[in-house]
Amino acid sequence: MVNIWNYKDCDTIEITDTDGNVFKGRIVDITDAEEKSDLEEYEDSITIKVDENNIEFLQNEIAEIKIIR
């Protein structure tokens, strides 16, 4: 599992999800599982802005992260 906290100081990243889809965008937020009100998703997550959409990825949905800048 990818440790998303290693990317907290990055600006733009590329995420490959576990289905092989690739998303490139700016980091909007990294959320600790304990801060979520929805306990069904009790896992850290990272949100990136792709085009005009914010997309949230749970840690277990990420196969790889590459730093763009």
Secondary structure by P-SEA (a helix, b strand, c coil): cccccccccccccccccccbbbbbbcccccccccccccccccccbbbbbcccbbbbbcccccccccccc
